[in-house]
Amino acid sequence: MDKESLIEYCLTKLGTEHDYQPLWGAERVKVSGKIFAIFSELDGRPCMALKCPPELAEQMRTKYKEVIPGYHLNKALWNTLFLDGALEQAFLHQMIDVSYHEVLSKLPKRTQQILAKNTSLD
């Protein structure tokens, strides 16, 4: 799956923004200013770093060879997923969802309430 499609999927989440960090050579997607997805290359391979609960992070590394500990990140909380392998779109979307919710849950309660309020259809 290509990086652009994954960034577009990230941006469907409420309160998200996308930018480029030239010092890292990476594109980032944030919720309320906090990063939940980083898109870059590692050894010439396109990849995406996502936040994950530690036990799930370890399970994903064991199950998929395209998932490794977060490169230059807290390895207990972040995974790097290679985008040129066998990982399917549904799995990548699921892991993006997990990362978004991990970061969202750590935001101040007031920020979470504002985001939740903006999801109502009234």
CYANA upper distance limits for C-alpha pairs under 8 A (distance plus 0.5 A):
  1 MET  CA      5 SER  CA      7.73
  1 MET  CA      6 LEU  CA      7.96
  1 MET  CA     83 LEU  CA      6.65
  1 MET  CA     84 ASP  CA      7.76
  1 MET  CA     88 GLU  CA      8.02
  1 MET  CA     89 GLN  CA      6.94
  2 ASP  CA      6 LEU  CA      7.11
  2 ASP  CA     83 LEU  CA      7.55
  3 LYS  CA      7 ILE  CA      6.64
  3 LYS  CA     39 PHE  CA      7.65
  3 LYS  CA     46 PRO  CA      8.20
  3 LYS  CA     83 LEU  CA      8.18
  4 GLU  CA      8 GLU  CA      6.67
  5 SER  CA      9 TYR  CA      6.74
  6 LEU  CA     10 CYS  CA      6.73
  6 LEU  CA     93 HIS  CA      8.16
  7 ILE  CA     11 LEU  CA      6.73
  7 ILE  CA     18 HIS  CA      8.39
  7 ILE  CA     29 VAL  CA      7.84
  8 GLU  CA     12 THR  CA      7.16
  9 TYR  CA     13 LYS  CA      8.04
  9 TYR  CA     93 HIS  CA      7.98
 10 CYS  CA     16 THR  CA      7.93
 10 CYS  CA     29 VAL  CA      7.46
 10 CYS  CA     37 ALA  CA      8.41
 10 CYS  CA     96 ILE  CA      7.42
 11 LEU  CA     16 THR  CA      6.10
 11 LEU  CA     17 GLU  CA      7.12
 11 LEU  CA     18 HIS  CA      7.94
 11 LEU  CA     29 VAL  CA      8.03
 12 THR  CA     16 THR  CA      8.15
 13 LYS  CA    100 TYR  CA      8.36
 14 LEU  CA     31 VAL  CA      8.07
 14 LEU  CA    115 LEU  CA      7.25
 14 LEU  CA    119 THR  CA      8.06
 15 GLY  CA     31 VAL  CA      5.81
 15 GLY  CA     32 SER  CA      6.42
 15 GLY  CA    115 LEU  CA      7.13
 16 THR  CA     29 VAL  CA      7.14
 16 THR  CA     30 LYS  CA      5.83
 16 THR  CA     31 VAL  CA      4.89
 16 THR  CA     32 SER  CA      7.11
 17 GLU  CA     29 VAL  CA      6.14
 17 GLU  CA     30 LYS  CA      5.88
 17 GLU  CA     31 VAL  CA      7.05
 17 GLU  CA     32 SER  CA      8.45
 17 GLU  CA     33 GLY  CA      8.35
 18 HIS  CA     27 GLU  CA      7.68
 18 HIS  CA     28 ARG  CA      6.19
 18 HIS  CA     29 VAL  CA      5.01
 18 HIS  CA     30 LYS  CA      6.97
 19 ASP  CA     27 GLU  CA      6.26
 19 ASP  CA     28 ARG  CA      5.91
 19 ASP  CA     29 VAL  CA      7.11
 20 TYR  CA     25 GLY  CA      7.94
 20 TYR  CA     26 ALA  CA      6.36
 20 TYR  CA     27 GLU  CA      4.81
 20 TYR  CA     28 ARG  CA      6.50
 21 GLN  CA     25 GLY  CA      6.41
 21 GLN  CA     26 ALA  CA      5.92
 21 GLN  CA     27 GLU  CA      6.60
 21 GLN  CA     28 ARG  CA      7.65
 22 PRO  CA     26 ALA  CA      7.12
 25 GLY  CA     40 SER  CA      7.19
 26 ALA  CA     38 ILE  CA      6.96
 26 ALA  CA     39 PHE  CA      6.01
 26 ALA  CA     40 SER  CA      5.24
 26 ALA  CA     41 GLU  CA      8.48
 27 GLU  CA     38 ILE  CA      6.26
 27 GLU  CA     39 PHE  CA      5.53
 27 GLU  CA     40 SER  CA      7.08
 28 ARG  CA     35 ILE  CA      7.06
 28 ARG  CA     36 PHE  CA      8.24
 28 ARG  CA     37 ALA  CA      6.25
 28 ARG  CA     38 ILE  CA      5.04
 28 ARG  CA     39 PHE  CA      6.76
 29 VAL  CA     35 ILE  CA      6.27
 29 VAL  CA     36 PHE  CA      6.58
 29 VAL  CA     37 ALA  CA      5.64
 29 VAL  CA     38 ILE  CA      6.98
 30 LYS  CA     34 LYS  CA      5.41
 30 LYS  CA     35 ILE  CA      4.62
 30 LYS  CA     36 PHE  CA      6.02
 30 LYS  CA     37 ALA  CA      7.47
 31 VAL  CA     35 ILE  CA      7.02
 31 VAL  CA     36 PHE  CA      7.52
 31 VAL  CA    100 TYR  CA      7.93
 31 VAL  CA    103 VAL  CA      8.00
 31 VAL  CA    104 LEU  CA      7.49
 32 SER  CA    107 LEU  CA      8.46
 32 SER  CA    111 THR  CA      8.34
 34 LYS  CA    103 VAL  CA      7.48
 35 ILE  CA    103 VAL  CA      8.05
 36 PHE  CA     50 LEU  CA      6.45
 36 PHE  CA     51 LYS  CA      6.62
 36 PHE  CA     96 ILE  CA      8.41
 36 PHE  CA     99 SER  CA      6.12
 36 PHE  CA    100 TYR  CA      6.11
 36 PHE  CA    103 VAL  CA      6.71
 37 ALA  CA     48 MET  CA      7.15
 37 ALA  CA     49 ALA  CA      6.14
 37 ALA  CA     50 LEU  CA      5.55
 37 ALA  CA     51 LYS  CA      7.92
 37 ALA  CA     96 ILE  CA      7.83
 37 ALA  CA     99 SER  CA      7.84
 38 ILE  CA     48 MET  CA      5.94
 38 ILE  CA     49 ALA  CA      5.52
 38 ILE  CA     50 LEU  CA      7.37
 39 PHE  CA     46 PRO  CA      8.03
 39 PHE  CA     47 CYS  CA      6.39
 39 PHE  CA     48 MET  CA      5.00
 39 PHE  CA     49 ALA  CA      7.06
 40 SER  CA     46 PRO  CA      6.47
 40 SER  CA     47 CYS  CA      6.05
 40 SER  CA     48 MET  CA      6.88
 41 GLU  CA     45 ARG  CA      5.60
 41 GLU  CA     46 PRO  CA      4.86
 41 GLU  CA     47 CYS  CA      5.92
 42 LEU  CA     46 PRO  CA      7.02
 42 LEU  CA     47 CYS  CA      7.18
 45 ARG  CA     82 PHE  CA      7.30
 45 ARG  CA     83 LEU  CA      8.02
 45 ARG  CA     84 ASP  CA      7.37
 46 PRO  CA     82 PHE  CA      6.51
 46 PRO  CA     83 LEU  CA      6.02
 46 PRO  CA     84 ASP  CA      7.05
 47 CYS  CA     80 THR  CA      6.97
 47 CYS  CA     81 LEU  CA      5.93
 47 CYS  CA     82 PHE  CA      4.78
 47 CYS  CA     83 LEU  CA      5.70
 47 CYS  CA     84 ASP  CA      8.37
 48 MET  CA     80 THR  CA      6.08
 48 MET  CA     81 LEU  CA      5.74
 48 MET  CA     82 PHE  CA      7.02
 48 MET  CA     83 LEU  CA      7.65
 49 ALA  CA     70 GLY  CA      6.74
 49 ALA  CA     71 TYR  CA      8.21
 49 ALA  CA     78 TRP  CA      7.02
 49 ALA  CA     79 ASN  CA      5.99
 49 ALA  CA     80 THR  CA      4.74
 49 ALA  CA     81 LEU  CA      6.67
 50 LEU  CA     70 GLY  CA      8.28
 50 LEU  CA     78 TRP  CA      5.98
 50 LEU  CA     79 ASN  CA      6.01
 50 LEU  CA     80 THR  CA      7.03
 50 LEU  CA     81 LEU  CA      8.33
 50 LEU  CA     95 MET  CA      7.70
 50 LEU  CA     96 ILE  CA      7.18
 50 LEU  CA     99 SER  CA      6.04
 51 LYS  CA     77 LEU  CA      6.06
 51 LYS  CA     78 TRP  CA      4.87
 51 LYS  CA     79 ASN  CA      6.98
 51 LYS  CA     98 VAL  CA      7.97
 51 LYS  CA     99 SER  CA      5.07
 51 LYS  CA    100 TYR  CA      8.31
 51 LYS  CA    102 GLU  CA      7.28
 51 LYS  CA    103 VAL  CA      8.02
 52 CYS  CA     56 LEU  CA      7.03
 52 CYS  CA     57 ALA  CA      6.02
 52 CYS  CA     77 LEU  CA      5.79
 52 CYS  CA     78 TRP  CA      6.18
 52 CYS  CA     79 ASN  CA      7.53
 52 CYS  CA     95 MET  CA      8.32
 52 CYS  CA     98 VAL  CA      6.92
 52 CYS  CA     99 SER  CA      6.08
 52 CYS  CA    102 GLU  CA      7.18
 53 PRO  CA     57 ALA  CA      6.50
 53 PRO  CA     76 ALA  CA      8.45
 53 PRO  CA     77 LEU  CA      6.45
 53 PRO  CA    102 GLU  CA      7.91
 54 PRO  CA     58 GLU  CA      6.78
 54 PRO  CA     76 ALA  CA      5.78
 54 PRO  CA     77 LEU  CA      5.86
 55 GLU  CA     59 GLN  CA      6.85
 56 LEU  CA     60 MET  CA      6.67
 57 ALA  CA     61 ARG  CA      6.89
 57 ALA  CA     69 PRO  CA      8.38
 57 ALA  CA     76 ALA  CA      7.76
 57 ALA  CA     77 LEU  CA      7.39
 57 ALA  CA     78 TRP  CA      7.53
 57 ALA  CA     79 ASN  CA      6.84
 58 GLU  CA     62 THR  CA      6.81
 58 GLU  CA     76 ALA  CA      8.48
 59 GLN  CA     63 LYS  CA      6.61
 60 MET  CA     64 TYR  CA      6.37
 60 MET  CA     67 VAL  CA      6.98
 61 ARG  CA     65 LYS  CA      7.12
 61 ARG  CA     66 GLU  CA      8.27
 61 ARG  CA     67 VAL  CA      5.50
 61 ARG  CA     68 ILE  CA      6.01
 61 ARG  CA     69 PRO  CA      7.73
 61 ARG  CA     79 ASN  CA      8.38
 64 TYR  CA     87 LEU  CA      8.50
 66 GLU  CA     81 LEU  CA      6.20
 66 GLU  CA     82 PHE  CA      5.69
 66 GLU  CA     83 LEU  CA      8.37
 66 GLU  CA     85 GLY  CA      6.86
 66 GLU  CA     86 ALA  CA      7.93
 66 GLU  CA     87 LEU  CA      7.66
 67 VAL  CA     79 ASN  CA      6.93
 67 VAL  CA     80 THR  CA      6.18
 67 VAL  CA     81 LEU  CA      5.05
 67 VAL  CA     82 PHE  CA      7.01
 68 ILE  CA     79 ASN  CA      6.19
 68 ILE  CA     80 THR  CA      5.77
 68 ILE  CA     81 LEU  CA      7.05
 69 PRO  CA     75 LYS  CA      5.52
 69 PRO  CA     76 ALA  CA      7.97
 69 PRO  CA     78 TRP  CA      6.85
 69 PRO  CA     79 ASN  CA      5.15
 69 PRO  CA     80 THR  CA      6.37
 70 GLY  CA     74 ASN  CA      6.93
 70 GLY  CA     75 LYS  CA      5.51
 70 GLY  CA     77 LEU  CA      8.18
 70 GLY  CA     78 TRP  CA      5.12
 70 GLY  CA     79 ASN  CA      4.63
 70 GLY  CA     80 THR  CA      5.21
 71 TYR  CA     75 LYS  CA      7.94
 71 TYR  CA     79 ASN  CA      8.07
 71 TYR  CA     80 THR  CA      6.84
 73 LEU  CA     78 TRP  CA      6.87
 74 ASN  CA     78 TRP  CA      6.38
 75 LYS  CA     79 ASN  CA      7.39
 82 PHE  CA     87 LEU  CA      8.42
 83 LEU  CA     87 LEU  CA      7.52
 87 LEU  CA     91 PHE  CA      7.13
 87 LEU  CA     92 LEU  CA      7.37
 88 GLU  CA     92 LEU  CA      6.83
 89 GLN  CA     93 HIS  CA      6.57
 90 ALA  CA     94 GLN  CA      6.58
 91 PHE  CA     95 MET  CA      6.70
 92 LEU  CA     96 ILE  CA      6.69
 93 HIS  CA     97 ASP  CA      6.66
 94 GLN  CA     98 VAL  CA      6.79
 95 MET  CA     99 SER  CA      6.69
 96 ILE  CA    100 TYR  CA      6.59
 97 ASP  CA    101 HIS  CA      6.69
 98 VAL  CA    102 GLU  CA      6.55
 99 SER  CA    103 VAL  CA      6.79
100 TYR  CA    104 LEU  CA      6.47
101 HIS  CA    105 SER  CA      6.35
102 GLU  CA    106 LYS  CA      7.28
103 VAL  CA    107 LEU  CA      7.23
104 LEU  CA    112 GLN  CA      7.46
105 SER  CA    112 GLN  CA      8.12
107 LEU  CA    111 THR  CA      6.89
107 LEU  CA    112 GLN  CA      6.95
108 PRO  CA    112 GLN  CA      6.91
109 LYS  CA    113 GLN  CA      6.61
110 ARG  CA    114 ILE  CA      6.74
111 THR  CA    115 LEU  CA      6.73
112 GLN  CA    116 ALA  CA      6.55
113 GLN  CA    117 LYS  CA      6.49
114 ILE  CA    118 ASN  CA      6.82
115 LEU  CA    119 THR  CA      7.20
116 ALA  CA    120 SER  CA      7.70
